[in-house]
């Protein structure tokens, strides 16, 4: 079979077949009387073997070793090809992500594209100051894509930078809420905490709904952050978790402050006071927790809370009694 027929049958160009021959990969078995290359069926089979190995990503040099060295073991080479392919996929995926984020920024011209690229690079900088400046400058001229801000916020470990990223997300609107909600399902506790902290600063009803769902989250840290955010927004569903926080001594001062915000309504104030008293009376509530619950009554207005403090001023626990007496005196001064 002549070279043109082989090229047509194999899909390998005549030029590439000549290149294979120059490398010694495949040589035509014969020549016609006119001197033209003539390939046998065995030659054609070898060409298909070469193409099969090329499809796996082997170089022509590696193919030559595979075909000519009887002792050549493919396992190490295949392992290396797997590693190279993973690295290439990771690089291509990173490029695709960057291009999608540039597209999401809707740049008006190449100057805008360059600004977005610079901000994206700064968000990924090893220097906290550069990351913080990028977060604080996002949206000034060309907005940083919300997806990039969310990714940065969920991975940021430096508190000041994290705060700047949450501010940037809140300023960008509620577009990142759904992405942050996905962070609540992360297997990493730190990511879940960053996600709920960012949601706590996001505007809009969608963020509020996600925080309310957070009250039922299996992660106690998520539940507590959600309760603090909801309490300051006046959501009564946060009350049980806030009181649990006071009992546990976890951010108990912030939890008590959130309860005082909720207690601006008289009916709610009485409900909170009754719940606090109920926890004080529980046999399982230990002395330090009873002291914190008593202190929490300080921010609860109304006769229910005052009556509870009167009762507590006679409590067998001297620390609780003294705290209640002091708080009653403060109420009289007011």
N, C-alpha and C positions, 0 to 999 in steps of 0.2 A: 504494500500500500504506500503510495507516494505521500510526501509531506503535506500537500494540500488536502488530500482526503483524510489524513490523520487529524489535521487541525479541525476539519469540519466535524469529524466524528467525536473527537475528544473535547472540543471547545477551547483547546489551547492554541494560541496563535502560532503561525509558522515561525515568527520571530522568537517566541519564547521556547519553542522546540529546539531551535538552533542554539539558544542560550543554555538549555539543559545539556545539549550535546557538548558545548564548550566546557561545561563544568564536569563532564563525565557522568552525569546522572543517568542519561539514557542515550544509547547510540543505535542508529539504524543497523539492522543485521546485515543489510546488503546494499548493493547499488545496481541500478539498471544498466543496460548496455550503453545508455547515453550518459551515465554518471550521476543520475539522480538518486537521492536517498530513498531507500525502500525499507519500510517498517514491517516487521512480522507481528503476528498476534501477541507474541510474548512481549515485544517492544511496547505495543499499545497498552497491554496490561500493566507494564511498569510505569507508563505515563499516568495511568489512573491511580496507581499507588502513590506516586509523587503528589498528584493533586489532592488525594485524600489526606496525606500528611500536611500539606500546605493549609488545608481547611482547618486543621487543628491549631494553626499558628506557628508551626515549625518553620525555622529559616531553611534556606536551601542547603546551608552547611550542615545543619542538624539532620536534614533529610538524607544527605549523602552518608553521614555516619550511620543512620538507621538502616540504610539499604546495603551498605558495604561492610559493616562491622558485625559479624555473627554474634559477638559477645555483647553487643550493645543492649543495655537494659533500659526499657522505656519508662519505668516507674519514676525515677528521679526527674527525668525530663518532663514527664506529665505533671508531676507535683509543681515543678517550676512554672510550667505553663498555666496551671491553675492560679498560682500566686500572681503572676503577671496579669492574667485576665481580671482577677479581683481588683488589683490596683488600677487597671485601666477603667473598669466599670466605676470604681469609686471616683476617679478623676472626672470621668464623663458625667457622672451623676452630680458632682459638685458644680461642674460647669453648667449643666442644665438648670440646677437650682438658682445659680447666679443669674442666668439669662431670664428665667421666669420672674425673678424679683425685679430685675431692671425693667422688664415689660410691665410688671404690675405698677411701677412708679409712673408709667405713662410719660416718659421724657419727651420734651418738645424738640430737642435737638441734641447733637453730640455733646455739647457742654453739659447738659443735664445728665446724660449717660455717664460721663466722667465723674460728675459729682456723686451720683448714686454708687458707682463703683468705689470711689474713695471712702464713702461712708460705710459701705459693706466691709471693706478692708479694715477700717478703724474699729468696727464692732467686733471683728475677730482678732484684734491686736492682742499681743501678750502683755501690753501695758495698760493697767487699769485707767490711768488718766486719759489715754486715747479713747478707750471704750466709753468713758463717761462723757467726754466732749462730743463724741459721735451721737450719743443718746440725747444730750441736751440740745444739739444743733439739728436734730432730725425734724423735718417739717418746716424749717425756716425758709428754704427756697424750694428744694426738691424733696418730697417726703421719702423717708426710708420705708420700704415695703413692710407692712404689718407683720408678715410671716417672719421676716428677719428679726424684728424687734421681739417677737414672742420667743423665737429660738434662743436669742441672746438672753432674754429675761429668765428663761427656764434653766439656763446653764451657768448663770452668773453667780459667783461665790463672794465677790467683794461687796459689802453692804452699800457703800455709797453709789457704786455703779448700778447695783440692783435697784436702788431707789430711783435713780435717774431713768432707768429703762421702764420702770413702772409708770413714772410720770409721762414719759414719751408715749407709752401705750394708751394711757388714759386720755392724753391730748389727741390721739389719732382717731378717737371715736370708739365704737363698740365692735369694729371689724375683727379685732383679735380675740374676742370673747370665746368663740367656738374653739379656737386653737388652744387657748388657755384651759378650757374645760377638758380637752383631750389630755392635757398634762396632769389632771387629777387622777387619770387612770394609769400613770406611769408606775413601773415596778420600783422606781427609785423614790424613797421617802423625801429626799431633799428636793426633787423635782416637783413632787406633789405639793410640798409646802410653798415653794416659789410660785406655783400656779395659783394657789388659793390666795396668797398675798397679793398677787397682781390682780386677780379678779375682785378683790376687796376694794381696789382703787378704780375699777372700770365703771364708766357711767352706763346707764340704760337698764331697761327691764330684763334683758337677756342675762346680764351679769348678776342681777338680783336673783333671778330664777336659779342660776347655777349655784349661787351661794346658799340658797334655801335647800337645794339638793345636797349641798355639802354638809348640812346638819345630820344627814343620815349616812355619811361616808364611813367606811370601816376604819379609816385612819383617824385616830383621836386628834392629831395635830390639825388635820384639815377641818374637822368639826369645830375645833376651838377658834381657829382663825375665821371661819365662816360665821360663827356666833358673834364674835366681836364686831365684825363688819355689819352684820344684820342688826345687832343691838343698837349701834350708833345710827342706823337708818330707821329705827323705830319698829322693827319687825318682832312681834311678840313671840314668835316661834323659837327665838333664840334663848328665851329665859331659862329653860331647863339646863341647857348646856352651859350657860353663863354661871348658874349656881353650882353646877358640877365643877367648874373651874375654880370657884372660890373654895369649895370643899377640898379639892385636890391641891390648892395652893399654886396653881399654874396660871400665871398672868392674872392673879386674883384682883389686883388693884384695877387693871384695865376692865376686867369683867364687872367689878362693882360700879365703875364709871358708866359702863354701857347700861347696866340696870337702872342707874339714876336717870339716864336719858329716856329709857322706856317708861319710867315712873312719872313722867310729866302728866299723864292721864290719871285721874283719881282712881278709876276702877282698876286700871293696870297696877297702880301703886299698891293698892290693897291686895291684889292678887300676888304680887311679888313679895310683899311683906308676909303674907300667909305661907307662901312656899318656903321662904327663909326660916320662918318659925318652925315649920314642919321638919325641915332638915336639922334644925337645932335640937329638936326633941327626939330625933332618931337615935336609937341605942348604938348604932354603928358609927355615929359621928364622934370623932375623937376631939380632945381638948383644943389643939391648935386650930382645927377646922371650925369649932364652935366660936372661937375668938374672931376668926375672919368673917364668919356669917354675921356675927353681932356688929362688927365694923361696917359690913355692907348695908345694914339698916340705916346707917347715918345718911345715905343719899336717897332714902325712900321717904317721901313726904306722906302726910296723912295720919289719921287717928289710929289706923291699924298698926302702923309701924311704931307710933308713939306708945301705944298700949303694950306692944311686944317688948319695947325697951324697959317699960316700967316693970314688967314681969321678970325680965332678965336682970334687972338691978338687984333682985333678991336671989339670983341663981347661986347654987352651992359652989360653983366654980368661981373663985374670987376674981380671977382675971376677967371673966365674962361679966361679972357683976360690976366691977369697977369701970369697964369699958362702957357698959350700958348706962351707968350713972353719969359718966362724963358726957356721953352723947345727948342724954336728956337735958343736961345743963346747957349745952350748946343750943338745943332747940328752944329753950326758954329765953336765951339771950336774943335769938333771932325774932 
